[in-house]
């Protein structure tokens, strides 16, 4: 009989997940994943898919878009959009103001398009006048891309002006909503987005594995009328939309368990109410920022454009980036994120998204920081962070 390899962890150690994702998952969502298995073309599962599509229309604030959940993480949604919309030599203008904007750029360079990167300062929103100036230099711009909630910098990018500029030049608008969906408004119809993609493991409070997406009729028609086939068959939005659309044409084996989980997560969001959910995220983020400032720590994202989902702050003095996070994890059971790109080794990132956006988690982290900082010679007033955060929470 074959010997079974030793398992280090029979069960996953408990964690408070306050990084950039994945986040905590509600028990209802986990329970949905232990339903009996069902076929991906079973008529009852098709009904579940239609329900998921309708729920996605609510969180994307759209009545006109085709909504679906792509098999894969947010990066799959990103690559699906670029591979499906762009043909060789198409002109795409990319509004870059952070790490995941750069990922969009990296992917776009692989599809043979004429990729024009427009870079602005990290920690600030992308300036629309930069797009306005550049788009006038090019004829037949096919696509403009941006990231609404840039996870690396904690910036919420205003979309209205970028959309207006794109539409004035007959360009499609693609928006990364990986960190925004379910935590701040994504007004697909009113803003005029043509393709948006997200991920399940952040504001939607679901395990990772799906990329919920919405695509406009204009964008879908553009894909259907391509002169060349998309370079990826698996991520062809035209084919995937046929599976999620009325025909339900077989494309690939859908991850049915994850779709069941997503359905439950979306139901929880609708039950809470979108505005109530956004308000909860804003309140908890305000409490966190107040507590960090009481400890003398600097939030690096520009005031007025700060995300409630991700708060990047300067690493406390005398504390090693890796060692400090390891202590928070091993001693306090709290996971936070490291800096990326220009912020690598300079900031820590705290994620308060979905199920992880709770007052008790804010207070748990601040209490841990109050214990951690003095070990490395950082003078603080004991209880100051907890008092500052509690004051914000009690006033609302």
C-alpha positions as YAML, in Angstrom:
chain: A
units: angstrom
residues:
- id: 1
  name: UNK
  ca: [0.00, 0.00, 0.00]
- id: 2
  name: UNK
  ca: [1.35, 3.41, -0.99]
- id: 3
  name: UNK
  ca: [2.38, 5.49, 2.00]
- id: 4
  name: UNK
  ca: [0.48, 8.77, 2.24]
- id: 5
  name: UNK
  ca: [2.80, 11.80, 2.50]
- id: 6
  name: UNK
  ca: [2.70, 13.59, 5.83]
- id: 7
  name: UNK
  ca: [0.36, 16.57, 5.86]
- id: 8
  name: UNK
  ca: [1.77, 19.61, 7.61]
- id: 9
  name: UNK
  ca: [-1.60, 21.28, 8.19]
- id: 10
  name: UNK
  ca: [-4.68, 19.10, 8.61]
- id: 11
  name: UNK
  ca: [-6.70, 22.30, 8.88]
- id: 12
  name: UNK
  ca: [-5.89, 25.82, 7.73]
- id: 13
  name: UNK
  ca: [-4.57, 27.94, 10.63]
- id: 14
  name: UNK
  ca: [-6.97, 30.74, 11.61]
- id: 15
  name: UNK
  ca: [-6.19, 34.11, 10.06]
- id: 16
  name: UNK
  ca: [-7.60, 37.60, 9.96]
- id: 17
  name: UNK
  ca: [-7.09, 38.37, 6.28]
- id: 18
  name: UNK
  ca: [-6.37, 42.09, 5.90]
- id: 19
  name: UNK
  ca: [-4.14, 41.99, 2.84]
- id: 20
  name: UNK
  ca: [-5.01, 42.82, -0.78]
- id: 21
  name: UNK
  ca: [-6.89, 39.53, -1.13]
- id: 22
  name: UNK
  ca: [-8.15, 36.96, -0.68]
- id: 23
  name: UNK
  ca: [-10.36, 38.26, 2.10]
- id: 24
  name: UNK
  ca: [-12.47, 36.59, 4.77]
- id: 25
  name: UNK
  ca: [-15.39, 34.57, 3.36]
- id: 26
  name: UNK
  ca: [-18.87, 34.43, 4.97]
- id: 27
  name: UNK
  ca: [-19.94, 30.98, 6.22]
- id: 28
  name: UNK
  ca: [-22.95, 31.07, 3.89]
- id: 29
  name: UNK
  ca: [-20.63, 31.29, 0.89]
- id: 30
  name: UNK
  ca: [-18.44, 28.42, 2.09]
- id: 31
  name: UNK
  ca: [-21.55, 26.34, 2.78]
- id: 32
  name: UNK
  ca: [-22.78, 26.93, -0.77]
- id: 33
  name: UNK
  ca: [-19.65, 25.20, -2.03]
- id: 34
  name: UNK
  ca: [-20.55, 21.86, -0.40]
- id: 35
  name: UNK
  ca: [-23.74, 21.44, -2.41]
- id: 36
  name: UNK
  ca: [-23.97, 18.23, -4.47]
- id: 37
  name: UNK
  ca: [-22.13, 18.36, -7.78]
- id: 38
  name: UNK
  ca: [-24.19, 19.29, -10.83]
- id: 39
  name: UNK
  ca: [-23.46, 19.28, -14.55]
- id: 40
  name: UNK
  ca: [-22.47, 22.54, -16.22]
- id: 41
  name: UNK
  ca: [-25.22, 22.09, -18.86]
- id: 42
  name: UNK
  ca: [-27.85, 20.79, -16.44]
- id: 43
  name: UNK
  ca: [-31.01, 22.90, -16.87]
- id: 44
  name: UNK
  ca: [-31.06, 23.67, -13.16]
- id: 45
  name: UNK
  ca: [-27.46, 24.87, -13.29]
- id: 46
  name: UNK
  ca: [-28.30, 27.00, -16.33]
- id: 47
  name: UNK
  ca: [-30.98, 28.62, -14.16]
- id: 48
  name: UNK
  ca: [-28.34, 29.29, -11.51]
- id: 49
  name: UNK
  ca: [-26.09, 30.90, -14.12]
- id: 50
  name: UNK
  ca: [-28.95, 33.15, -15.21]
- id: 51
  name: UNK
  ca: [-29.49, 34.16, -11.59]
- id: 52
  name: UNK
  ca: [-25.78, 34.98, -11.22]
- id: 53
  name: UNK
  ca: [-25.92, 37.05, -14.39]
- id: 54
  name: UNK
  ca: [-28.91, 39.01, -13.07]
- id: 55
  name: UNK
  ca: [-27.20, 39.60, -9.72]
- id: 56
  name: UNK
  ca: [-24.07, 40.82, -11.50]
- id: 57
  name: UNK
  ca: [-26.20, 43.34, -13.37]
- id: 58
  name: UNK
  ca: [-27.18, 44.79, -9.99]
- id: 59
  name: UNK
  ca: [-23.64, 45.17, -8.64]
- id: 60
  name: UNK
  ca: [-22.40, 46.51, -11.99]
- id: 61
  name: UNK
  ca: [-25.37, 48.92, -12.14]
- id: 62
  name: UNK
  ca: [-26.26, 47.87, -15.67]
- id: 63
  name: UNK
  ca: [-29.38, 46.89, -17.54]
- id: 64
  name: UNK
  ca: [-27.84, 46.70, -20.99]
- id: 65
  name: UNK
  ca: [-24.58, 44.79, -20.56]
- id: 66
  name: UNK
  ca: [-23.99, 41.07, -20.92]
- id: 67
  name: UNK
  ca: [-22.76, 39.84, -17.54]
- id: 68
  name: UNK
  ca: [-20.88, 36.63, -16.87]
- id: 69
  name: UNK
  ca: [-18.30, 35.03, -14.61]
- id: 70
  name: UNK
  ca: [-15.10, 34.01, -16.38]
- id: 71
  name: UNK
  ca: [-13.21, 30.93, -15.22]
- id: 72
  name: UNK
  ca: [-10.05, 32.31, -13.65]
- id: 73
  name: UNK
  ca: [-8.90, 35.15, -11.43]
- id: 74
  name: UNK
  ca: [-9.03, 38.87, -12.19]
- id: 75
  name: UNK
  ca: [-6.01, 38.57, -14.44]
- id: 76
  name: UNK
  ca: [-8.04, 36.21, -16.64]
- id: 77
  name: UNK
  ca: [-10.68, 38.91, -16.97]
- id: 78
  name: UNK
  ca: [-7.97, 41.40, -17.89]
- id: 79
  name: UNK
  ca: [-6.42, 39.13, -20.50]
- id: 80
  name: UNK
  ca: [-9.81, 38.14, -21.90]
- id: 81
  name: UNK
  ca: [-10.66, 41.77, -22.58]
- id: 82
  name: UNK
  ca: [-7.37, 42.63, -24.25]
- id: 83
  name: UNK
  ca: [-7.21, 39.41, -26.29]
- id: 84
  name: UNK
  ca: [-10.83, 39.67, -27.42]
- id: 85
  name: UNK
  ca: [-11.15, 43.39, -28.16]
- id: 86
  name: UNK
  ca: [-7.75, 44.13, -29.68]
- id: 87
  name: UNK
  ca: [-6.64, 42.90, -33.09]
- id: 88
  name: UNK
  ca: [-3.11, 43.23, -34.49]
- id: 89
  name: UNK
  ca: [-2.17, 46.90, -35.05]
- id: 90
  name: UNK
  ca: [-5.23, 48.26, -33.19]
- id: 91
  name: UNK
  ca: [-4.36, 51.40, -31.24]
- id: 92
  name: UNK
  ca: [-4.85, 51.22, -27.47]
- id: 93
  name: UNK
  ca: [-4.14, 54.07, -25.05]
- id: 94
  name: UNK
  ca: [-3.36, 52.83, -21.54]
- id: 95
  name: UNK
  ca: [-3.82, 55.15, -18.56]
- id: 96
  name: UNK
  ca: [-1.11, 53.94, -16.18]
- id: 97
  name: UNK
  ca: [-0.87, 55.08, -12.57]
- id: 98
  name: UNK
  ca: [0.08, 51.94, -10.66]
- id: 99
  name: UNK
  ca: [1.23, 48.32, -10.66]
- id: 100
  name: UNK
  ca: [-1.90, 46.74, -12.13]
- id: 101
  name: UNK
  ca: [-2.12, 49.37, -14.85]
- id: 102
  name: UNK
  ca: [1.36, 48.16, -15.78]
- id: 103
  name: UNK
  ca: [0.04, 44.59, -15.89]
- id: 104
  name: UNK
  ca: [-2.58, 45.71, -18.41]
- id: 105
  name: UNK
  ca: [0.25, 47.19, -20.46]
- id: 106
  name: UNK
  ca: [2.31, 43.99, -20.27]
- id: 107
  name: UNK
  ca: [-0.63, 41.90, -21.49]
- id: 108
  name: UNK
  ca: [-1.51, 44.31, -24.30]
- id: 109
  name: UNK
  ca: [2.02, 44.11, -25.73]
- id: 110
  name: UNK
  ca: [1.47, 40.39, -26.35]
- id: 111
  name: UNK
  ca: [-1.52, 40.66, -28.68]
- id: 112
  name: UNK
  ca: [0.18, 42.59, -31.49]
- id: 113
  name: UNK
  ca: [-1.64, 45.86, -30.88]
- id: 114
  name: UNK
  ca: [-0.15, 49.34, -31.17]
- id: 115
  name: UNK
  ca: [0.19, 49.94, -27.43]
- id: 116
  name: UNK
  ca: [0.68, 53.52, -26.23]
- id: 117
  name: UNK
  ca: [1.34, 53.80, -22.48]
- id: 118
  name: UNK
  ca: [0.43, 57.07, -20.74]
- id: 119
  name: UNK
  ca: [2.14, 57.13, -17.35]
- id: 120
  name: UNK
  ca: [1.39, 59.41, -14.41]
- id: 121
  name: UNK
  ca: [2.53, 59.61, -10.78]
- id: 122
  name: UNK
  ca: [1.86, 56.75, -8.39]
- id: 123
  name: UNK
  ca: [-0.33, 57.61, -5.41]
- id: 124
  name: UNK
  ca: [-2.44, 60.05, -7.43]
- id: 125
  name: UNK
  ca: [-5.33, 59.63, -9.87]
- id: 126
  name: UNK
  ca: [-4.58, 59.61, -13.58]
- id: 127
  name: UNK
  ca: [-5.10, 63.13, -15.03]
- id: 128
  name: UNK
  ca: [-7.72, 63.17, -17.84]
- id: 129
  name: UNK
  ca: [-5.93, 65.99, -19.68]
- id: 130
  name: UNK
  ca: [-3.04, 63.62, -20.37]
- id: 131
  name: UNK
  ca: [-5.43, 61.29, -22.20]
- id: 132
  name: UNK
  ca: [-7.12, 64.22, -23.97]
- id: 133
  name: UNK
  ca: [-3.79, 65.50, -25.24]
- id: 134
  name: UNK
  ca: [-2.57, 62.10, -26.46]
- id: 135
  name: UNK
  ca: [-5.75, 60.78, -28.04]
- id: 136
  name: UNK
  ca: [-5.83, 63.73, -30.45]
- id: 137
  name: UNK
  ca: [-2.50, 62.57, -31.90]
- id: 138
  name: UNK
  ca: [-3.87, 59.23, -33.10]
- id: 139
  name: UNK
  ca: [-6.51, 58.20, -35.59]
- id: 140
  name: UNK
  ca: [-8.88, 55.31, -34.96]
- id: 141
  name: UNK
  ca: [-8.05, 54.62, -31.31]
- id: 142
  name: UNK
  ca: [-9.78, 51.30, -30.59]
- id: 143
  name: UNK
  ca: [-9.51, 51.12, -26.81]
- id: 144
  name: UNK
  ca: [-8.75, 53.17, -23.70]
- id: 145
  name: UNK
  ca: [-7.90, 51.26, -20.51]
- id: 146
  name: UNK
  ca: [-7.69, 52.18, -16.85]
- id: 147
  name: UNK
  ca: [-7.89, 50.69, -13.34]
- id: 148
  name: UNK
  ca: [-10.69, 52.07, -11.17]
- id: 149
  name: UNK
  ca: [-9.30, 50.90, -7.83]
- id: 150
  name: UNK
  ca: [-5.52, 50.65, -8.08]
- id: 151
  name: UNK
  ca: [-4.63, 48.14, -5.37]
- id: 152
  name: UNK
  ca: [-0.94, 49.01, -5.35]
- id: 153
  name: UNK
  ca: [-1.47, 52.69, -4.48]
- id: 154
  name: UNK
  ca: [-4.86, 52.79, -2.77]
- id: 155
  name: UNK
  ca: [-6.22, 55.27, -5.32]
- id: 156
  name: UNK
  ca: [-9.82, 55.46, -6.56]
- id: 157
  name: UNK
  ca: [-9.68, 56.65, -10.16]
- id: 158
  name: UNK
  ca: [-12.54, 58.91, -11.34]
- id: 159
  name: UNK
  ca: [-13.92, 57.47, -14.57]
- id: 160
  name: UNK
  ca: [-16.38, 60.03, -15.93]
- id: 161
  name: UNK
  ca: [-13.88, 62.28, -17.73]
- id: 162
  name: UNK
  ca: [-11.89, 59.36, -19.14]
- id: 163
  name: UNK
  ca: [-15.10, 57.84, -20.50]
- id: 164
  name: UNK
  ca: [-16.19, 61.13, -22.07]
- id: 165
  name: UNK
  ca: [-12.85, 61.54, -23.83]
- id: 166
  name: UNK
  ca: [-12.93, 57.96, -25.11]
- id: 167
  name: UNK
  ca: [-16.50, 58.32, -26.40]
- id: 168
  name: UNK
  ca: [-15.72, 61.64, -28.10]
- id: 169
  name: UNK
  ca: [-13.12, 59.76, -30.14]
- id: 170
  name: UNK
  ca: [-15.24, 56.62, -30.75]
- id: 171
  name: UNK
  ca: [-12.98, 54.48, -28.57]
- id: 172
  name: UNK
  ca: [-14.10, 51.69, -26.27]
- id: 173
  name: UNK
  ca: [-13.41, 51.96, -22.53]
- id: 174
  name: UNK
  ca: [-12.08, 48.99, -20.54]
- id: 175
  name: UNK
  ca: [-12.06, 49.26, -16.74]
- id: 176
  name: UNK
  ca: [-10.33, 47.07, -14.18]
- id: 177
  name: UNK
  ca: [-12.87, 46.69, -11.35]
- id: 178
  name: UNK
  ca: [-11.00, 43.90, -9.54]
- id: 179
  name: UNK
  ca: [-10.84, 45.76, -6.23]
- id: 180
  name: UNK
  ca: [-13.81, 48.07, -6.70]
- id: 181
  name: UNK
  ca: [-16.75, 45.75, -7.43]
- id: 182
  name: UNK
  ca: [-18.82, 45.17, -4.32]
- id: 183
  name: UNK
  ca: [-16.98, 47.80, -2.28]
- id: 184
  name: UNK
  ca: [-17.49, 51.05, -4.19]
- id: 185
  name: UNK
  ca: [-19.87, 51.97, -7.03]
- id: 186
  name: UNK
  ca: [-19.15, 50.65, -10.52]
- id: 187
  name: UNK
  ca: [-21.69, 52.56, -12.61]
- id: 188
  name: UNK
  ca: [-21.33, 50.62, -15.84]
- id: 189
  name: UNK
  ca: [-24.22, 52.18, -17.78]
- id: 190
  name: UNK
  ca: [-24.13, 55.77, -16.55]
- id: 191
  name: UNK
  ca: [-20.36, 56.11, -16.96]
- id: 192
  name: UNK
  ca: [-20.37, 54.40, -20.34]
- id: 193
  name: UNK
  ca: [-18.01, 51.50, -19.68]
- id: 194
  name: UNK
  ca: [-17.66, 48.98, -22.50]
- id: 195
  name: UNK
  ca: [-15.88, 46.17, -20.68]
- id: 196
  name: UNK
  ca: [-15.23, 45.73, -16.97]
- id: 197
  name: UNK
  ca: [-13.83, 42.76, -15.12]
- id: 198
  name: UNK
  ca: [-13.41, 41.97, -11.45]
- id: 199
  name: UNK
  ca: [-12.38, 39.12, -9.13]
- id: 200
  name: UNK
  ca: [-14.32, 37.17, -6.56]
- id: 201
  name: UNK
  ca: [-11.82, 37.24, -3.69]
- id: 202
  name: UNK
  ca: [-11.97, 40.93, -2.79]
- id: 203
  name: UNK
  ca: [-15.04, 43.15, -2.43]
- id: 204
  name: UNK
  ca: [-17.37, 40.29, -3.34]
- id: 205
  name: UNK
  ca: [-16.20, 38.25, -0.30]
- id: 206
  name: UNK
  ca: [-15.89, 34.97, -2.16]
- id: 207
  name: UNK
  ca: [-12.99, 32.54, -2.67]
- id: 208
  name: UNK
  ca: [-10.67, 33.28, -5.61]
- id: 209
  name: UNK
  ca: [-11.33, 31.59, -8.92]
- id: 210
  name: UNK
  ca: [-13.78, 33.63, -10.99]
- id: 211
  name: UNK
  ca: [-13.63, 36.95, -12.82]
- id: 212
  name: UNK
  ca: [-17.12, 38.50, -12.94]
- id: 213
  name: UNK
  ca: [-17.35, 40.66, -16.05]
- id: 214
  name: UNK
  ca: [-19.71, 42.95, -17.92]
- id: 215
  name: UNK
  ca: [-19.50, 43.83, -21.60]
- id: 216
  name: UNK
  ca: [-21.46, 46.35, -23.65]
- id: 217
  name: UNK
  ca: [-23.23, 45.61, -26.92]
- id: 218
  name: UNK
  ca: [-20.74, 47.82, -28.76]
- id: 219
  name: UNK
  ca: [-17.77, 45.91, -27.40]
- id: 220
  name: UNK
  ca: [-19.38, 42.53, -28.01]
- id: 221
  name: UNK
  ca: [-20.31, 43.49, -31.57]
- id: 222
  name: UNK
  ca: [-16.73, 44.60, -32.11]
- id: 223
  name: UNK
  ca: [-15.49, 41.18, -30.99]
- id: 224
  name: UNK
  ca: [-18.04, 39.30, -33.11]
- id: 225
  name: UNK
  ca: [-17.01, 41.32, -36.18]
- id: 226
  name: UNK
  ca: [-13.25, 40.85, -35.88]
- id: 227
  name: UNK
  ca: [-11.32, 40.11, -39.05]
- id: 228
  name: UNK
  ca: [-9.00, 37.79, -37.11]
- id: 229
  name: UNK
  ca: [-9.72, 35.32, -34.34]
- id: 230
  name: UNK
  ca: [-8.68, 36.25, -30.78]
- id: 231
  name: UNK
  ca: [-5.31, 34.75, -29.93]
- id: 232
  name: UNK
  ca: [-6.85, 32.88, -26.97]
- id: 233
  name: UNK
  ca: [-9.68, 30.42, -27.56]
- id: 234
  name: UNK
  ca: [-10.26, 29.87, -23.84]
- id: 235
  name: UNK
  ca: [-10.55, 33.60, -23.09]
- id: 236
  name: UNK
  ca: [-12.56, 34.54, -26.20]
- id: 237
  name: UNK
  ca: [-15.33, 36.76, -24.80]
- id: 238
  name: UNK
  ca: [-17.42, 36.13, -27.89]
- id: 239
  name: UNK
  ca: [-17.50, 32.39, -27.21]
- id: 240
  name: UNK
  ca: [-17.88, 32.79, -23.45]
- id: 241
  name: UNK
  ca: [-20.79, 35.20, -23.90]
- id: 242
  name: UNK
  ca: [-22.54, 32.55, -26.01]
- id: 243
  name: UNK
  ca: [-22.33, 30.14, -23.06]
- id: 244
  name: UNK
  ca: [-23.67, 32.74, -20.61]
- id: 245
  name: UNK
  ca: [-26.21, 34.12, -23.10]
- id: 246
  name: UNK
  ca: [-29.57, 32.79, -24.22]
- id: 247
  name: UNK
  ca: [-28.11, 30.00, -26.35]
- id: 248
  name: UNK
  ca: [-25.93, 28.58, -23.53]
- id: 249
  name: UNK
  ca: [-23.63, 27.12, -26.16]
- id: 250
  name: UNK
  ca: [-21.04, 24.78, -24.66]
- id: 251
  name: UNK
  ca: [-17.58, 26.33, -24.43]
- id: 252
  name: UNK
  ca: [-15.64, 24.76, -21.55]
- id: 253
  name: UNK
  ca: [-16.37, 23.01, -18.27]
- id: 254
  name: UNK
  ca: [-17.58, 25.70, -15.90]
- id: 255
  name: UNK
  ca: [-16.34, 25.67, -12.26]
- id: 256
  name: UNK
  ca: [-19.81, 24.98, -10.92]
- id: 257
  name: UNK
  ca: [-18.84, 25.02, -7.24]
- id: 258
  name: UNK
  ca: [-17.34, 28.49, -7.56]
- id: 259
  name: UNK
  ca: [-20.42, 29.74, -9.39]
- id: 260
  name: UNK
  ca: [-22.58, 28.47, -6.53]
- id: 261
  name: UNK
  ca: [-20.33, 30.37, -4.13]
- id: 262
  name: UNK
  ca: [-20.54, 33.53, -6.21]
- id: 263
  name: UNK
  ca: [-24.31, 33.35, -6.32]
- id: 264
  name: UNK
  ca: [-24.47, 33.25, -2.53]
- id: 265
  name: UNK
  ca: [-21.94, 36.08, -2.18]
- id: 266
  name: UNK
  ca: [-23.93, 38.27, -4.56]
- id: 267
  name: UNK
  ca: [-27.16, 37.52, -2.70]
- id: 268
  name: UNK
  ca: [-25.51, 38.67, 0.53]
- id: 269
  name: UNK
  ca: [-24.46, 41.93, -1.15]
- id: 270
  name: UNK
  ca: [-27.96, 42.62, -2.45]
- id: 271
  name: UNK
  ca: [-29.45, 41.80, 0.95]
- id: 272
  name: UNK
  ca: [-27.12, 44.29, 2.64]
- id: 273
  name: UNK
  ca: [-27.87, 46.95, 0.02]
- id: 274
  name: UNK
  ca: [-25.22, 48.48, -2.22]
- id: 275
  name: UNK
  ca: [-25.15, 51.91, -0.55]
- id: 276
  name: UNK
  ca: [-25.10, 50.37, 2.94]
- id: 277
  name: UNK
  ca: [-22.16, 48.25, 1.85]
- id: 278
  name: UNK
  ca: [-20.27, 51.21, 0.41]
- id: 279
  name: UNK
  ca: [-20.92, 53.22, 3.58]
- id: 280
  name: UNK
  ca: [-19.61, 50.37, 5.73]
- id: 281
  name: UNK
  ca: [-16.39, 50.23, 3.76]
- id: 282
  name: UNK
  ca: [-15.92, 54.00, 3.98]
- id: 283
  name: UNK
  ca: [-16.51, 54.08, 7.74]
- id: 284
  name: UNK
  ca: [-14.09, 51.28, 8.57]
- id: 285
  name: UNK
  ca: [-11.41, 52.76, 6.31]
- id: 286
  name: UNK
  ca: [-11.80, 56.15, 8.00]
- id: 287
  name: UNK
  ca: [-11.37, 54.52, 11.40]
- id: 288
  name: UNK
  ca: [-8.25, 52.69, 10.22]
- id: 289
  name: UNK
  ca: [-6.67, 55.83, 8.77]
- id: 290
  name: UNK
  ca: [-7.38, 57.75, 11.96]
- id: 291
  name: UNK
  ca: [-5.73, 55.02, 14.03]
- id: 292
  name: UNK
  ca: [-2.66, 54.87, 11.79]
- id: 293
  name: UNK
  ca: [-2.22, 58.64, 11.94]
- id: 294
  name: UNK
  ca: [-2.40, 58.48, 15.75]
- id: 295
  name: UNK
  ca: [0.62, 56.17, 15.57]
- id: 296
  name: UNK
  ca: [2.51, 58.65, 13.42]
- id: 297
  name: UNK
  ca: [2.17, 56.53, 10.28]
- id: 298
  name: UNK
  ca: [1.55, 58.17, 6.90]
- id: 299
  name: UNK
  ca: [-1.13, 57.04, 4.47]
- id: 300
  name: UNK
  ca: [0.53, 57.51, 1.07]
- id: 301
  name: UNK
  ca: [-2.51, 57.74, -1.22]
- id: 302
  name: UNK
  ca: [-3.69, 61.24, -2.11]
- id: 303
  name: UNK
  ca: [-6.42, 62.60, 0.14]
- id: 304
  name: UNK
  ca: [-9.73, 62.93, -1.66]
- id: 305
  name: UNK
  ca: [-9.05, 59.92, -3.88]
- id: 306
  name: UNK
  ca: [-8.36, 57.27, -1.26]
- id: 307
  name: UNK
  ca: [-9.81, 53.81, -1.58]
- id: 308
  name: UNK
  ca: [-11.75, 52.44, 1.35]
- id: 309
  name: UNK
  ca: [-10.69, 48.91, 0.34]
- id: 310
  name: UNK
  ca: [-6.90, 49.33, 0.44]
- id: 311
  name: UNK
  ca: [-4.89, 51.61, 2.71]
- id: 312
  name: UNK
  ca: [-1.14, 51.81, 1.95]
- id: 313
  name: UNK
  ca: [0.93, 53.38, 4.73]
- id: 314
  name: UNK
  ca: [4.63, 53.91, 5.38]
- id: 315
  name: UNK
  ca: [6.38, 51.08, 7.19]
- id: 316
  name: UNK
  ca: [7.17, 52.12, 10.79]
- id: 317
  name: UNK
  ca: [10.75, 53.19, 11.48]
- id: 318
  name: UNK
  ca: [13.34, 50.53, 12.31]
- id: 319
  name: UNK
  ca: [11.02, 47.69, 11.26]
- id: 320
  name: UNK
  ca: [12.02, 45.38, 8.42]
- id: 321
  name: UNK
  ca: [9.25, 45.03, 5.84]
- id: 322
  name: UNK
  ca: [9.26, 41.23, 5.80]
- id: 323
  name: UNK
  ca: [9.98, 40.67, 9.50]
- id: 324
  name: UNK
  ca: [7.24, 43.03, 10.66]
- id: 325
  name: UNK
  ca: [4.59, 41.35, 8.55]
- id: 326
  name: UNK
  ca: [5.79, 37.95, 9.73]
- id: 327
  name: UNK
  ca: [5.33, 38.99, 13.36]
- id: 328
  name: UNK
  ca: [1.82, 40.26, 12.67]
- id: 329
  name: UNK
  ca: [1.00, 36.93, 11.05]
- id: 330
  name: UNK
  ca: [2.64, 34.53, 13.53]
- id: 331
  name: UNK
  ca: [1.96, 36.34, 16.81]
- id: 332
  name: UNK
  ca: [-1.33, 38.06, 16.07]
- id: 333
  name: UNK
  ca: [-2.79, 35.95, 13.25]
- id: 334
  name: UNK
  ca: [-3.18, 39.00, 11.00]
- id: 335
  name: UNK
  ca: [-2.17, 39.07, 7.34]
- id: 336
  name: UNK
  ca: [-1.42, 42.41, 5.68]
- id: 337
  name: UNK
  ca: [0.09, 43.12, 2.27]
- id: 338
  name: UNK
  ca: [3.50, 44.36, 1.15]
- id: 339
  name: UNK
  ca: [4.22, 47.17, -1.27]
- id: 340
  name: UNK
  ca: [4.45, 46.55, -5.02]
- id: 341
  name: UNK
  ca: [6.47, 48.21, -7.76]
- id: 342
  name: UNK
  ca: [7.59, 51.70, -6.76]
- id: 343
  name: UNK
  ca: [6.25, 51.05, -3.25]
- id: 344
  name: UNK
  ca: [8.09, 47.76, -2.68]
- id: 345
  name: UNK
  ca: [9.85, 47.82, 0.69]
- id: 346
  name: UNK
  ca: [8.36, 51.23, 1.51]
- id: 347
  name: UNK
  ca: [4.75, 50.59, 2.44]
- id: 348
  name: UNK
  ca: [2.42, 48.04, 3.95]
- id: 349
  name: UNK
  ca: [-1.09, 47.66, 2.57]
- id: 350
  name: UNK
  ca: [-4.18, 46.94, 4.65]
- id: 351
  name: UNK
  ca: [-7.22, 45.51, 2.90]
- id: 352
  name: UNK
  ca: [-10.69, 46.11, 4.31]
- id: 353
  name: UNK
  ca: [-12.92, 44.49, 1.71]
- id: 354
  name: UNK
  ca: [-16.15, 42.57, 1.86]
- id: 355
  name: UNK
  ca: [-16.24, 40.31, 4.92]
- id: 356
  name: UNK
  ca: [-12.88, 41.70, 6.08]
- id: 357
  name: UNK
  ca: [-14.28, 45.22, 6.42]
- id: 358
  name: UNK
  ca: [-15.40, 45.04, 10.04]
- id: 359
  name: UNK
  ca: [-14.75, 47.33, 13.03]
- id: 360
  name: UNK
  ca: [-13.34, 44.49, 15.12]
- id: 361
  name: UNK
  ca: [-10.70, 43.72, 12.50]
- id: 362
  name: UNK
  ca: [-9.65, 47.38, 12.37]
- id: 363
  name: UNK
  ca: [-9.26, 47.41, 16.14]
- id: 364
  name: UNK
  ca: [-7.42, 44.06, 16.16]
- id: 365
  name: UNK
  ca: [-4.83, 45.36, 13.71]
- id: 366
  name: UNK
  ca: [-4.34, 48.68, 15.50]
- id: 367
  name: UNK
  ca: [-3.93, 46.88, 18.83]
- id: 368
  name: UNK
  ca: [-1.27, 44.65, 17.26]
- id: 369
  name: UNK
  ca: [0.57, 47.68, 15.83]
- id: 370
  name: UNK
  ca: [0.49, 49.36, 19.24]
- id: 371
  name: UNK
  ca: [2.35, 46.36, 20.61]
- id: 372
  name: UNK
  ca: [4.71, 45.99, 17.64]
- id: 373
  name: UNK
  ca: [5.99, 49.54, 17.24]
- id: 374
  name: UNK
  ca: [7.55, 50.01, 20.72]
- id: 375
  name: UNK
  ca: [9.60, 46.83, 20.28]
- id: 376
  name: UNK
  ca: [11.58, 48.65, 17.60]
- id: 377
  name: UNK
  ca: [12.01, 51.93, 19.43]
- id: 378
  name: UNK
  ca: [8.97, 53.73, 18.05]
- id: 379
  name: UNK
  ca: [7.48, 55.92, 20.75]
- id: 380
  name: UNK
  ca: [3.70, 55.92, 20.81]
- id: 381
  name: UNK
  ca: [0.99, 56.87, 23.26]
- id: 382
  name: UNK
  ca: [-0.53, 53.58, 24.43]
- id: 383
  name: UNK
  ca: [-4.15, 53.26, 23.36]
- id: 384
  name: UNK
  ca: [-3.99, 56.27, 21.05]
- id: 385
  name: UNK
  ca: [-4.72, 54.34, 17.86]
- id: 386
  name: UNK
  ca: [-7.60, 52.41, 19.39]
- id: 387
  name: UNK
  ca: [-9.08, 55.60, 20.82]
- id: 388
  name: UNK
  ca: [-8.84, 57.44, 17.51]
- id: 389
  name: UNK
  ca: [-10.46, 54.61, 15.57]
- id: 390
  name: UNK
  ca: [-13.15, 54.01, 18.18]
- id: 391
  name: UNK
  ca: [-14.06, 57.68, 18.10]
- id: 392
  name: UNK
  ca: [-14.71, 57.51, 14.35]
- id: 393
  name: UNK
  ca: [-16.72, 54.32, 14.71]
- id: 394
  name: UNK
  ca: [-18.84, 55.62, 17.59]
- id: 395
  name: UNK
  ca: [-19.69, 58.88, 15.83]
- id: 396
  name: UNK
  ca: [-21.28, 57.08, 12.90]
...
